[in-house]
Amino acid sequence: MSEDAPWNTYIRSICGFSNGVSPDRMSAKDYLAYDAACSYRNWRVPSGMGTLISRSLPSHSAVSLSTPVTAIAEDPQGLRIATAKGDIRARTAILTVSTKVLAGDAIRLPNDLDPWLDAASHLPLGQNEKLFLLANDPLFVSETHLFADPANPLACDFYIRPFGRPVIECYLGGDSARVMSEDGLVAAFTLAMDQLADLFGNGVRSKLKPLANSNWSRLDRIGGAYSSALPGRSGARSLLAKSWKERLFFAGEATNPDDYATAHGAHASGARAANEAIAALARHRDVAA
């Protein structure tokens, strides 16, 4: 494809929305695996995905929030997990942190986990963010999907009044998401409102009000959106999904070979890791007996 082909900017924007990176930073094999497995039936949930997932947990589940893990070490009985609230000892554990956190130094890990950390470094997080604007005006038709000027490398994607609610959801991906991480929240909202003014007319500005936003790239314990394999590195997902000494198991969207970047892909990886851990514990009991 010619460097000045008219659709290059549009393709770059679509890659930014789907993977959070530009085309030269993504594995074609990885993308095709996702495309082949995707049903495109990504239904929205009125109460939000977070509420759906949290309500699916058994009522007796012990959940501890604001308890960051700082180190995981091998222990004679399994693992010693250091947290801000003290050490936890466990025979097995499932690690689900983002690839940015795993490849970084936020959690100290045994040296022989270097291959897993290397795999995580080949699955960097892309940049995607969402902005929400209050938009309670008949001008905005419910359940309308709009895309800004495809010739603009900073084009945003808009979902108008989801479920009839008086908001506009603005999706930023790749280049447009970097506006927030590099220039700040005000610049990101200005970008979105400028593009809505291009679509609806300048008078629309008085009908919009910044409401809420994500900020995934600036959260230390996340560091971006979902993972995107670098060119030639799609196999890193399978390596990252392998267990370590049948003590530490890995889950999260980045470990799913074809449903990465999705909540259902992360859920499936968690079920896979849990089944692996249960099987390992059963084997250890049999040996001990």
Secondary structure, DSSP 4 states (H G I P E B T S, - for coil): --TT-TTHHHHHHHHHHHHSS-GGGS-HHHHHHHHHH--------TT-HHHHHHHTS-TT-----S--EEEEEEETTEEEEEETTEEEEES-EEE---HHHHHTTSSB--GGGHHHHHHHHTS-B--EEEEEEE--STTS-TTEEEE--TT-TT--EEEESGGG-SEEEEEEETHHHHHHHHH-HHHHHHHHHHHHHHHH-GGGGGG-EEEEE--GGG-TTT-SSSB-PPTT-TTHHHHHTS-BTTTEEE-SGGG-SSSTTSHHHHHHHHHHHHHHHHHHHHHHHHHH-
